[in-house]
Amino acid sequence: MQRVFPLLSTLFLLYACTTTVPHAPVEEKPVTPVVVAPIEKPAPVTAIIEAPAPVLAIDKNAVPHIALLLPLKSKDYGSAADAVQQGFLAAADHERHTLPIFIYSDFDENTGVVAIYQKAIANGARAVVGPLTRSGVSALAAEQNIPVPTLALNIVEDKPAQQLYYFGMATEAEARQVGQLAKQQGLNQAIVITTHAQFTKRLQSAFEEEWIASGGGILREIEFSNISGEFSDIAEMPGTAIFLFADSKTARLIHPYLPNKLPIYATSQIFSGNDNTLTNYDLNGIRFVDMPWLLQPDHAAVMTYPRANTPLSIDHERLYALGIDAFRLIRVLLSKKPNAALPLDGVTGDIHLRDHIFQRVAISAVFQDGRSQLAGANSTPSIQVFPNQAIVAP
């Protein structure tokens, strides 16, 4: 069977995707972000700025602002970047008391990140959010001159400069988290099921690293090849859990062939929303983790921020939520007192700061009658922040 995952591929491309600047203090005034273009004078609240040649000096007409660096014009990443932008501006509009927001969008994340970052600083950026892809974040991380609080929207292994922080949607942390959930239930043996998709191999690697470090054992590793007989000899052994790393469509094909009595765990990739009740019946009983934005409508932060004006796909909803929390986190960094505001009760999860990485803990849920239900009274389980994700800060 041929399986096509266009939107998942885009998202996982994204995943794969104190020196201060001399400037007179400027009093922040209440503003309402609106998009205008182009920037011609120091008045706009939000502006679209084209990518110029690198500028290293501070422009004499610089305007204090928050710079948002997103590849909005990219064929591959433009729609994802737009969802992040919508969430970011929705959060900014709600806060109102903020610096103006300038949006820098016309650049190549593979080659133009450093130049556009330098231009934002020259234009007076007091803080920067972006870039979005792994390649863009790696390029910026290699630039050790980071003079203002900078929140990159992906997580890479590169050692960050003093004012560079990482925050992203990498699902590897969820794979580690479901391993911890299973451990809390007294399970100690794992059967791991993946597909040919490369992202499932990354989830498998992250999970097994966490699972083995916590004392768990791996009984079997199975790569699904559209042959149901692959699962016929799985025994219902006490203390054993199945970890299913697949998207929702493939998981529905696999689940009917798995033993009913073995608990099954998955990441957010299995959840495509509660609108598909009939098809989700095939996932009943599977435990997974995802963000409050999708699973907990009565969550305090979720009720605070508006939804997108135009309905988004489930994956773009996640990116919209990322934009909301990105704005909240850059405000935390601008306050210069992050410890006072953290952990942050975010719409993407409970957010902690460890060695320049903002790590989010998702909430656990289970499929029941074709819909997601929070797993137990405590929607946010006791989960450790993952030290093996940490990057040692300078």
Stockholm file with secondary structure:
# STOCKHOLM 1.0

chainA/1-394         MQRVFPLLSTLFLLYACTTTVPHAPVEEKPVTPVVVAPIEKPAPVTAIIEAPAPVLAIDKNAVPHIALLLPLKSKDYGSAADAVQQGFLAAADHERHTLPIFIYSDFDENTGVVAIYQKAIANGARAVVGPLTRSGVSALAAEQNIPVPTLALNIVEDKPAQQLYYFGMATEAEARQVGQLAKQQGLNQAIVITTHAQFTKRLQSAFEEEWIASGGGILREIEFSNISGEFSDIAEMPGTAIFLFADSKTARLIHPYLPNKLPIYATSQIFSGNDNTLTNYDLNGIRFVDMPWLLQPDHAAVMTYPRANTPLSIDHERLYALGIDAFRLIRVLLSKKPNAALPLDGVTGDIHLRDHIFQRVAISAVFQDGRSQLAGANSTPSIQVFPNQAIVAP
#=GR chainA/1-394 SS CCCCCHHHHHHHHHHCCCCCCCCCCCCCCBCCCCEECSCCSSCCSEEEEECCSCCCSCCTTCCCEEEEECCTTCTTTHHHHHHHHHHHHHHHHHHCBSCCEEEEEESCTTTSHHHHHHHHHHTTEEEEECCCSHHHHHHHHTCCCCCSCEEESSCCSSCCCTTEEEECCCTHHHHHHHHHHHHHTTCCEEEEEECSSHHHHHHHHHHHHHHHHTTCEEEEEEECCSCGGGGTTCCCCTTEEEEECSCHHHHHHHGGGSCTTSCEEECGGGCCCTTCHHHHGGGTTCEEEECHHHHCTTSHHHHHSCCCSSCCCHHHHHHHHHHHHHHHHHHHHHHTCHHHHCSEECSSSEEEEETTEEEEECEEEEEETTEEEESSSCSSCCCCCCGGGCCCCC
#=GC SS_cons         CCCCCHHHHHHHHHHCCCCCCCCCCCCCCBCCCCEECSCCSSCCSEEEEECCSCCCSCCTTCCCEEEEECCTTCTTTHHHHHHHHHHHHHHHHHHCBSCCEEEEEESCTTTSHHHHHHHHHHTTEEEEECCCSHHHHHHHHTCCCCCSCEEESSCCSSCCCTTEEEECCCTHHHHHHHHHHHHHTTCCEEEEEECSSHHHHHHHHHHHHHHHHTTCEEEEEEECCSCGGGGTTCCCCTTEEEEECSCHHHHHHHGGGSCTTSCEEECGGGCCCTTCHHHHGGGTTCEEEECHHHHCTTSHHHHHSCCCSSCCCHHHHHHHHHHHHHHHHHHHHHHTCHHHHCSEECSSSEEEEETTEEEEECEEEEEETTEEEESSSCSSCCCCCCGGGCCCCC
//
